[in-house]
Amino acid sequence: MAGRRFTRPVLTGQAGHRSELGPYDAAGFAQALRDAIPSLQTPILFLCRSGMRSQQTAELAAHLGYETSVNIIEGYEGPPDSSGQRGRVCGWQFQDLPRYFPD
């Protein structure tokens, strides 16, 4: 997917995470995912802070029949270090991977 830019998030809530969809609303997230991405052939990438919720969400999408459902391991900040700080051990931010901040 080199050179391809994704500029809009599809969904901001996740299965198993409190969000505007309601507390731990996997059924609501599943319906929102189907509504937002009706084609089961559309690749979907999931990212959360640590990679744990996004793993569950990627598994849910695969269970719903999405052919390419990918969890970005280690998440954005990764697990906490020995002092409890995130973003210092691993993860997207620690690896200094590309980020896009809209104006």
C-alpha positions in Angstrom: 0.0 0.0 0.0 3.0 2.3 -0.4 2.0 5.8 -1.5 -1.6 5.3 -0.4 -3.0 7.8 2.1 -5.9 7.1 4.3 -7.2 10.4 5.5 -10.4 9.6 7.4 -11.0 7.3 10.3 -14.0 5.0 9.6 -15.0 4.3 13.2 -13.7 5.7 16.5 -15.3 3.1 18.9 -14.0 -0.4 19.4 -15.5 -3.6 20.6 -14.7 -4.0 24.2 -14.0 -0.3 24.8 -16.2 2.4 26.2 -17.1 4.8 23.4 -19.9 6.7 21.8 -21.4 3.4 20.8 -21.9 2.5 24.5 -20.0 0.5 27.1 -18.6 -2.7 25.6 -21.0 -2.7 22.7 -19.6 -5.3 20.3 -23.0 -5.7 18.6 -23.2 -2.0 18.0 -19.7 -1.9 16.7 -20.3 -4.8 14.4 -23.3 -3.0 12.9 -21.4 0.2 12.6 -18.6 -1.6 10.8 -21.0 -3.3 8.4 -22.6 0.1 7.7 -19.3 1.9 7.2 -17.6 -0.9 5.2 -20.1 -3.0 3.5 -17.6 -4.9 1.2 -16.1 -7.9 2.9 -13.2 -7.6 0.5 -12.1 -4.2 1.8 -8.9 -4.5 3.9 -9.3 -3.1 7.4 -6.5 -2.1 9.8 -7.2 -1.7 13.5 -5.0 0.3 15.9 -5.5 1.1 19.6 -3.2 2.3 22.4 -1.6 -1.0 23.2 -2.7 -3.4 20.5 -5.0 -5.4 22.8 -8.4 -4.0 22.0 -7.5 -3.7 18.3 -6.7 -7.4 18.4 -10.1 -8.3 19.7 -11.7 -5.9 17.2 -9.7 -7.4 14.3 -10.9 -10.9 15.4 -14.5 -9.6 15.5 -14.2 -8.3 11.9 -12.7 -11.6 10.8 -15.6 -13.4 12.5 -18.0 -11.1 10.6 -16.4 -12.3 7.3 -14.0 -9.5 6.4 -11.3 -11.2 4.4 -8.4 -8.9 5.5 -8.6 -7.8 9.1 -5.3 -6.7 10.5 -4.3 -5.7 14.1 -1.3 -3.4 14.3 0.6 -5.2 17.0 2.0 -3.2 19.9 -0.6 -0.4 19.2 0.2 3.2 19.1 2.0 3.6 22.5 2.6 -0.1 23.4 2.7 -1.4 27.0 4.0 0.7 29.9 7.6 0.6 30.9 8.8 -0.1 34.4 7.8 3.4 35.5 4.3 3.1 34.0 5.0 5.4 31.0 3.8 4.3 27.5 5.5 5.0 24.2 9.0 4.2 25.5 9.1 0.4 25.0 7.5 -0.3 21.6 4.6 0.6 19.5 3.9 2.9 16.5 5.0 6.0 18.3 8.2 4.5 19.7 9.2 3.2 16.3 8.6 6.7 14.9 6.4 5.4 12.1 4.5 7.8 9.9 1.8 9.9 11.4 -0.7 12.2 9.7 -2.1 15.1 11.7 -4.8 16.9 9.8 -4.8 20.7 10.0 
